[in-house]
Amino acid sequence: RQKRSTLMSILSLDDLRAIRNREEKELKKRDIHGRSVHVVVGMGTSGISAGAKVVLNTLADEIEAAGLDKVILTQTGSLAPVAEPVVEIFSKETGLVVYGDVSKADAVRIVKEHLVAGKILEDKRVEVKED
């Protein structure tokens, strides 16, 4: 602990500004184009064959219909190694929530229950362990 305070006392003002700027950049990475919620659909070949395209389109339609302008919807290749289609939702309030084996009806529920009402769908949630 004493080492840290000694280190802090030898940092110059430029060093402190550099640290602040680096940390601000990291925080901005979490804010996707001014939106506070990021929804990602896994669109790898196995996800698409499992129905991910329908899920993506349904999410887009439901997000628009609900007027959720703080939500950004994107797609990526394969996501978590769980039953596909996979939908990841990240927000500052809930952190990362991963849903697996998502159907069209589940996509509607995700928008209404998770994105609008703030309730996590425990029956569709999957735990993903990071290596």
N, C-alpha and C positions, 0 to 999 in steps of 0.2 A: 504494500500500500504506500509505503514511503517512497518507493521508486517512482510511482505514478505522479505523486505531487512534485517530486524533483524534476521529472520529465516535463510536467506542465509549466514549471517555473522557467525552463530553458527554451520554451517555444516562443518564437517571435510572433509579432502581430501578423505577418504574412503567412506563417505556418498555421495560425489559428483561422485566418480567412480561407486558406486552402482546405482545411478540415471542414469548415462550415459549408463551403461551396460543394465539396464532395458529398456531404450528407444531404444537402438540398437536392442535388441531382438524384440521389438514391430515393428520396421521398417522392420526387416528381415522377419517377418510374412507376410508382404505384397508382398514380392518377392518370388514367388513360384518356388522353384528349379531353380533359375537363370532366370526365365521367367518373362516378364513384363506384360503379359496379361493373365488373368485367365477366362476361359469360363466354365460355369457350366450348365449342363442340368438336370432338375428335372426328376428323373426316379421313382417316386412313382407309385403305381399301376394305379392311374387315369391318370397320365402322359403317362405311357406306353400304356394304352388303347387308348389314344388320338393321339398316333403316335410318342412319344418321342424317341423310339429306332431308328426309321428311321431318325429323326432329328439328334440324336447323331452320327449315322454312316455317315450321309451326312456331318456334320460339320467336322468329323475326316478326311474324304476323301478330302474335299475342303481345309482344313488347310494344309494337307500334300501336295496337288497339288500346292498350292500357296507358299510352302516353308516357312511357317511362323514358324520359329524355336523359336521365343520368346513367342509363345502362348502355354499354357497348357490347355488341355480339360479334364474335370473330370465330374463325375456324382454324384448325391446325391439323397436323397429321395425327398419328396415333397418340393417345394420352395414356392414362393409367392402365396397367395390365389387368383389367377387370372386364366383366361382361359388357359388351358394347351394344348400343351407342353409349358414349360417355359424355357427360356435361359437367364442366367445372365452373364454379361461380366463386369469384373473389370479391370481397368487399371489406372495408375497414372494420365494419361491425362484426362480421362473422368469420373473417379470415377466409381460408380456402375450404369450400365444401364440394365434394365430388359425388355425382350421382351416376349410377351404372344401370345398364339394361333399360335405358329410357325409351319409352314409346311415345307416340304422338299425344296420347292422353296424358302421359306423365309430363310432357313438355308444357301442356296447358296448365297442369297443376303447379309446375315449377314457377311459371310466371305469376299465377294467381296467389299461391300460398307462400312461396319463398320471396320472389321479387317484390310483390305488392304488400303482402301481410307480414313478411319477415319471419315466417315459420319454416324451419328446415324439415324436409320430407324424410323422416327417419327411415321409412320403409324402402326408400330408393337410395339412401346414402350409403356410400362405401368408404371404408377406411383405406387410405393409401399410405404405405410406409415408405419413407424416403431412405435411400441408401446413404 
